Amino acid sequence: MAVPRGHVLVVAENLDASADLVVQALNDRKVPVTRFDIADFPRRITLAAGHDGRTPGWRGELSTGARAARLEEVRAVYYRRPGLPRVSPQVAEEYREWARAQALVGMVQVLSSLPVVWMHHPDTYRAAAHKPAQLVAATDAGLTVPRTLITNSLDRARRWADRIDGPLVCKPIAAAPLHRPDEKPLTLPTRRVERNELDESLETTAHLLQEWVPKQYEVRLTVVGDRMFPAAIHAGSEAARVDWRADYDALSYEPVSVPEPVAESVRRFMDHYHLNYGAFDFAVTPAGRWVFFECNPAGQWQFIAAATKLPIAEAHADLLQGAAA
């Protein structure tokens, strides 16, 4: 195999196990990689990008101190939820938000303008990241989705619940952490609720309610390019049966196959959002029906790869290396 030409940029938090595996897979193939977190810009990263006013694109260098990449030689970017810029404490308080905004837009917009393969471009991620639009896109693609209500009206919620035969679940609409004094940020899990538990607290903000879907097991379907890596998630506790993220210690995993009609619908969903990566969550009912919950366009997958030995990191490297070859 010829040594690939062109840099791959890996833009992710410093403690990101999925990014670690991708970097290792690219290093094994001798693909030049520069990894960094935008949180380290501008304090530890230097960007010098020039545009000559005539030829398309930016030219220059991005340097982490340990590694450097010429912008015009970048062929692919693996962009996985990096942090936000942190400016020097020497910057006066009244200028810090301004300085952070300059750093964020300067870095992200220069990178976004590079004519390279992305996984994923920030604009693509923003368009594909949220449940309300996903449920419509999934239905259009032919996937089965649960009956859902988004509301801040207690009266409407109770009337809707009266039409649902069985319990409900309440889910966060956005993946926003709950910050508590002197404690780590908490991400709220999916919660199973009965109609009589709906109360005035629902009116404090928008809530997403869904019908409860009986589960034989759940599936995390990791899609990289045109390759699919489905893994069944078996829950061993009541908390995990409602939301498997609530009790990782109670989970077991095994590779499964995807019914072809589901696979074809997933491809249509990916095409709709122009995605080349997605972490899909499904429930498989006792009757064997696959029900779509959501797709995380930057979802974690290292725990699935570790448990099942599915070659997910290698699939990432294949896609990024193909762009860099």
C-alpha positions in Angstrom: 0.0 0.0 0.0 1.3 3.4 -0.9 1.8 5.9 1.9 -1.2 8.2 2.0 -0.7 11.9 1.2 -2.5 14.6 3.1 -3.2 15.3 6.7 -6.3 14.2 8.6 -7.3 16.6 11.4 -9.0 15.1 14.4 -10.9 17.8 16.3 -12.2 16.4 19.6 -12.0 16.8 23.3 -8.7 15.6 24.8 -10.4 12.8 26.7 -12.4 11.2 23.9 -12.0 7.4 23.7 -13.7 7.2 20.2 -11.2 9.8 18.8 -8.4 7.9 20.5 -9.3 4.8 18.5 -9.5 6.6 15.2 -6.1 8.3 15.8 -4.6 4.9 16.6 -6.1 3.3 13.5 -4.8 6.1 11.3 -1.4 6.0 12.9 -1.3 2.2 12.2 -1.7 3.0 8.5 0.9 5.8 8.6 -1.7 8.5 7.8 -0.4 11.8 9.1 -2.7 13.0 11.8 -2.9 16.3 13.8 -5.3 16.0 16.8 -6.4 19.0 18.9 -9.3 20.4 20.9 -10.7 23.8 20.1 -10.7 24.4 23.9 -6.9 24.7 23.6 -7.2 27.6 21.2 -5.9 30.3 21.4 -3.8 29.5 24.5 -1.9 26.4 23.2 -2.7 26.3 19.5 -1.6 28.7 16.8 -3.6 29.3 13.6 -2.2 31.3 10.7 -4.5 31.2 7.7 -4.1 33.5 4.7 -6.3 34.2 1.7 -4.6 35.9 -1.3 -7.8 37.3 -2.7 -7.5 35.4 -6.0 -7.3 31.6 -5.5 -10.0 29.7 -3.6 -9.3 28.4 -0.1 -7.1 29.2 2.9 -3.4 28.5 3.0 -1.3 28.5 6.1 -0.6 26.4 9.2 -2.3 25.1 12.3 0.1 24.1 15.0 -0.4 22.4 18.4 3.2 22.8 19.3 3.8 19.1 19.1 2.3 18.7 15.6 1.6 21.0 12.7 -0.5 20.7 9.5 -0.5 22.9 6.4 -4.2 23.8 5.7 -3.8 23.3 2.0 -2.7 19.7 2.6 -5.6 18.7 4.8 -7.7 16.1 3.1 -10.2 15.1 5.8 -11.5 16.3 9.2 -12.9 14.1 11.9 -14.9 16.6 14.0 -16.3 15.2 17.2 -17.8 17.7 19.7 -14.7 19.7 20.6 -14.7 22.1 23.5 -15.2 25.8 23.3 -12.1 28.2 23.3 -10.6 29.1 26.6 -8.9 32.5 26.6 -6.1 33.7 28.9 -7.1 34.8 32.4 -5.0 37.9 31.6 -7.8 39.0 29.2 -9.9 41.6 31.1 -13.3 40.3 32.2 -15.3 42.7 29.9 -13.4 41.3 26.9 -13.5 37.6 27.6 -16.8 36.8 25.8 -15.7 38.9 22.9 -12.3 37.1 22.7 -13.9 33.7 22.9 -16.3 34.5 20.1 -13.4 35.7 17.9 -11.5 32.5 18.6 -14.5 30.2 18.0 -15.6 31.8 14.7 -12.0 32.3 13.5 -11.1 28.6 14.0 -14.3 26.9 13.0 -15.0 29.0 10.0 -11.5 28.6 8.6 -11.8 24.8 9.1 -15.3 24.8 7.7 -14.1 26.4 4.5 -11.6 23.7 3.7 -12.8 21.7 0.7 -12.3 18.3 2.4 -14.2 15.2 3.5 -15.9 15.8 6.8 -17.1 13.5 9.6 -19.1 15.8 10.2 -19.0 19.3 9.0 -20.3 21.6 11.9 -23.3 22.7 9.7 -24.2 19.1 9.0 -24.1 18.2 12.7 -26.3 21.1 13.7 -28.9 20.2 11.1 -29.0 16.6 12.1 -28.6 16.7 15.9 -32.2 17.2 17.3 -35.0 14.8 17.9 -38.0 16.8 16.6 -36.7 17.0 13.1 -35.2 13.5 13.2 -38.6 12.0 13.9 -40.1 13.6 10.8 -37.1 12.6 8.7 -37.2 9.0 10.0 -40.9 8.7 9.2 -40.2 10.1 5.7 -37.4 7.5 5.3 -39.8 4.7 6.2 -38.8 4.0 9.8 -41.3 3.3 12.5 -41.3 5.9 15.3 -43.3 6.2 18.5 -46.2 8.5 18.9 -44.8 11.7 20.3 -46.0 15.0 21.8 -43.8 18.1 22.5 -45.6 20.6 24.7 -45.5 22.9 27.7 -49.3 22.5 28.3 -50.4 20.2 31.1 -53.9 20.1 29.7 -52.8 19.1 26.2 -50.4 16.5 27.7 -53.1 14.8 29.8 -55.6 14.8 26.8 -52.9 13.3 24.6 -52.0 10.7 27.3 -55.6 9.6 27.4 -55.3 8.4 23.8 -52.2 6.2 24.6 -52.8 2.7 25.7 -50.2 2.2 28.4 -47.4 4.1 30.1 -45.4 7.0 28.7 -41.8 8.1 28.7 -40.5 11.6 29.1 -37.2 12.4 27.3 -35.0 15.5 27.1 -35.4 17.2 23.8 -31.8 18.5 23.7 -28.7 17.0 25.2 -28.1 19.8 27.7 -26.6 19.0 31.1 -28.1 20.0 34.4 -25.7 22.0 36.5 -25.9 21.5 40.2 -24.0 23.5 42.8 -20.8 21.7 43.9 -21.7 18.6 41.9 -20.8 17.2 38.4 -23.2 18.1 35.6 -26.0 15.6 35.3 -27.5 14.5 32.0 -31.2 13.6 32.5 -32.1 10.1 31.4 -35.4 8.9 29.8 -38.0 8.5 32.5 -41.1 6.2 32.4 -44.2 8.1 33.6 -47.9 7.4 34.1 -50.6 9.8 33.2 -51.4 10.7 36.8 -47.7 11.7 37.3 -48.1 14.6 34.8 -48.2 17.8 36.8 -47.6 21.6 36.6 -43.8 21.2 36.3 -44.4 20.2 32.7 -45.3 23.9 32.0 -41.9 25.2 33.0 -40.4 24.4 29.6 -40.9 22.2 26.5 -41.2 18.5 27.2 -41.1 15.5 24.9 -43.5 12.7 25.7 -43.7 9.4 23.9 -45.6 6.2 24.1 -43.7 3.4 25.9 -42.4 0.9 23.4 -42.2 -2.7 24.7 -38.7 -4.0 24.2 -37.2 -7.4 23.5 -33.9 -5.6 23.4 -32.4 -2.4 22.0 -30.0 -1.9 19.2 -27.2 0.6 18.8 -26.6 0.7 15.0 -23.4 2.5 14.2 -23.2 3.5 10.6 -19.8 4.6 9.0 -20.1 5.5 5.3 -21.9 2.6 3.7 -21.0 0.1 6.5 -23.4 -0.8 9.3 -22.4 -2.2 12.7 -25.6 -3.3 14.6 -25.2 -4.4 18.2 -28.0 -5.6 20.5 -28.0 -4.1 23.9 -29.5 -6.4 26.6 -30.6 -4.7 29.8 -30.1 -6.4 33.2 -31.7 -3.8 35.4 -35.0 -1.9 35.6 -33.2 1.4 35.1 -31.4 0.1 32.0 -34.7 -1.3 30.5 -36.0 2.3 30.5 -32.8 3.9 29.4 -29.7 1.8 28.9 -27.5 4.8 29.5 -28.7 4.9 33.1 -26.9 1.7 34.1 -23.9 0.7 31.9 -22.9 -2.0 34.4 -26.1 -3.9 33.7 -25.6 -4.2 30.0 -24.5 -6.9 27.7 -23.9 -6.7 23.9 -23.9 -8.9 20.9 -23.7 -8.3 17.1 -27.0 -8.8 15.3 -28.2 -8.3 11.7 -30.3 -5.4 10.4 -33.5 -6.3 8.4 -33.0 -5.0 4.9 -36.1 -2.7 4.9 -34.7 -1.0 8.0 -31.2 -0.8 6.5 -32.7 0.9 3.4 -34.6 3.4 5.4 -31.5 4.2 7.4 -29.6 4.9 4.2 -32.4 7.3 3.2 -32.2 9.0 6.6 -28.4 9.4 6.2 -28.8 10.8 2.7 -31.5 13.3 3.9 -29.0 14.8 6.3 -25.8 14.2 4.2 -24.3 12.1 7.0 -21.4 9.7 6.7 -21.7 8.7 10.3 -24.6 8.1 12.7 -25.2 6.3 16.0 -28.8 5.1 15.7 -30.9 3.9 18.6 -33.7 1.4 18.1 -35.9 -0.8 20.2 -36.8 -4.2 18.9 -40.3 -5.2 20.1 -41.3 -8.7 21.2 -42.8 -9.1 17.8 -39.4 -8.2 16.2 -40.4 -4.8 14.9 -37.6 -2.1 14.9 -38.7 1.2 16.3 -36.5 4.3 15.8 -35.7 6.5 18.8 -32.9 8.8 17.6 -29.7 9.2 15.6 -26.7 10.9 17.3 -24.4 12.3 14.5 -21.5 12.4 17.0 -22.5 9.4 19.2 -20.0 7.4 21.2 -19.2 4.0 19.8 -16.0 2.8 21.6 -17.9 0.8 24.2 -19.7 -1.1 21.4 -16.4 -1.8 19.6 -14.8 -3.0 22.8 -17.6 -5.3 23.7 -18.3 -6.8 20.3 -14.9 -6.4 18.5 -16.8 -4.8 15.6 -14.2 -3.0 13.4 -15.7 0.5 13.8 -12.4 2.3 14.3 -11.1 0.7 11.1 -14.2 1.8 9.2 -13.5 5.4 10.3 -9.9 5.1 9.2 -11.0 3.6 5.8 -13.2 6.6 5.2 -10.7 9.2 6.3 -7.8 7.5 4.7 -9.6 7.2 1.5 -10.0 11.0 1.5 -6.3 11.3 2.4 -4.9 8.8 -0.1 
